[in-house]
Amino acid sequence: MTNEFVVVDLEQGTSEWLAWRHQGIGSSQVQALMAKRGRGQGKENLLRDKLGNPVLNHGFQSNAMARGHQLEPEARKLYNRTTGKDVRPACVQSSRYDWLRASLDGLSRSGDAAVEIKCGAAVYRRVARDGSVPNSNYAQVQHILAVTGLDSLDFWCYWPDEPPILVPVERDEIYIQRLLDAELKFWNLVSQARSANPYGP
């Protein structure tokens, strides 16, 4: 196991997991910080979430998101069978930055292999067409690499009755530095706002 991160014993989706996630920045939240200026209010919404109640702010889950969550165990089983790896869901936290966190779809027991699983029809079609990770997921996978310190991870696309797609993703040091700068700046904002209102959630 690498010393870049620690594994936190939590079950994803529980109230304990939501509370832990609330005390840091997770991989599914970072796209809002890297979006180009003028594209929505992602950063402002994320800040409101971090200053609110973690359970109440868990967010709306569309039918597509619910379906993806339902298919994930099946997709992970097929990934393990196809690659010969044995990955399981895991929550990890950076040893360097306490707030740098990720809820992984799959991590090997030794901590030397990780996978990000996508089970949506739209993302499957996009990856099948382009053969690469969609721009909307790039910050997410690089965040995972930043937390774990790994040189690469697998991006696994699954949709029933279609051949699964495996896209290896290499670590992008230049992008990760930009990402960490943006995340640190954002987390300082969260910390300052929480200090100004110590009786908040």
ZIBELLIN-V41199 format. One line per field, one symbol per residue. ss: DSSP state (H for helix, E for strand, - for the rest). A space follows every 10 residues. Layout:
# ZIBELLIN-V41199
ss: ???
This chain:
# ZIBELLIN-V41199
ss: ----EEEE-- ----HHHHHH HH--E-HHH- HHHH------ -HHHHHHHHH H--------- --HHHHHHHH HHHHHHHHHH HHH---EEEE EEEE-----E EEEEEEEE-- ---EEEEE-- HHHHHHHHHH ----HHHHHH HHHHHHHH-- -EEEEEE--- ----EEEEEE --HHHHHHHH HHHHHHHHHH HHHHHH---- -
